[in-house]
């Protein structure tokens, strides 16, 4: 049974709630064996002198909880704009007395001659458990979307600014009663009843403020017939009911209205002329690596650090809006120097920001690619992952796909991206800038899933209303040979 409940609770899903009520009967047969069933035994009259067994309705502690949980009607979102995006970050199981190795959470019986008999305790021995399996939480998203709310899975821990609200759930009480019928392959056919009590916590990811807390219950009694994987389904439906009861809380759903910076048009900026430099796709990343590393910078704030890229020699640095947050002043680490920088533009919806740095050391501005990416193209990510000592870390991957999220375009890649990489430059095989890092996807333990996202460079420039002062790409070549040819022309 230990392995069964590891599967049940690590695979917690939500589906449409059902609540049916049935009686459970107990009797002792002629052999002295105790039996359980949802119907009383048939009265025997064939054998002379046979007596019908005494039948009693089961009324063990906790049985009533399966049919006493109220089903509340969820409040459907009807706003004109999309509801605020919620990140379902984690589902934990933290039962009272779960530190005990003999903590009973239910009863297991086995179908025998038409009745469920031979009761055995179901013992919880998992202690504290964190559930963060995105592939097994897809119905969580469906439950919210059925009421027009937006939610993304809990396993995907994005470092982007796309979700400001995070939802945390803890199962504090669990009861499950199961009657096993038979097993066909990997499928268990079971009758089951399940009850859960869930504690919910809604948090503002940026301010860390707890916006709302609540406890809701869910229960399902499905002893009317055997169902494939009935125990799992009963638990799933019980948690779904608890979720729908949460969405019936007016105070909770009030927080799901659109937040500032979400579902609003991009901010309007005056045109800013920057000496953008476009490449000619005649070199390679390896040839340009030293120049490329010189334009990749680390951005330090009191909250931590991120990465960025120098757009031109005048001192404009591009990064993510979530790297600088609400800060006006930041520190730029470039070529072993610490320079003050001022955030002059911030567009949180596209998650891009522009920093101005005075007295920037002599560096050649980055070359921006004019070419379009094709799935399978090799790309290179540069940044400062995890710690400032890891600046100018280069990782390699492929361009996996174009993705659209909330009407914004992203590049997907399998190149390694970690916290600290945000805002860092991404280059193609020619050594030309194609994007900046924005989001890495990790397990709850911090391991990369090789599903990472980038903001296309042209989109970042457009959202900040940056225009090139003059397109002089026909006058130079970004390769070393091209530099020599340009010098020869001057002579």
Secondary structure, DSSP 8 states (H G I E B T S, - for coil): -HHHHHHHHHT-------------EEEE-TTS-EEEESS------SSTT-----EEE---TTTTHHHH-----------SS---EEEEEEEEE--TTTTSTTEEEEEEEEEETTEEEEEEEEEE---SEEE--GGG-HHHHHHHHTTT-EEE-SS----SSS--EEEEEEEEEEEEEEEEEEEETTEEEEEEEEEEEEEEEEEETTT--EEEEEEEEEEEEEEEEEEETHHHHHHHHHHHHHHHHHTT-HHHHGGGS--TTSSS-------EEE--EE--S-S-HHHHHHHHHHHEEEEEETTEEEEEEE-STT-EEEE-HHHHTT-SEEEEEETTEEEEEEEEEEETTTTEEEEEESS--S----EE--S---TT-EEEEEE--SSGGGTTEEEEEEEEEEEEETTEEEEEE-S---TT-TT-EEEETTS-EEEEEEE--B-TTS-B-S-EEEEEHHHHHHHTTEEES---GGG--SSHHHHHHHHHHH-
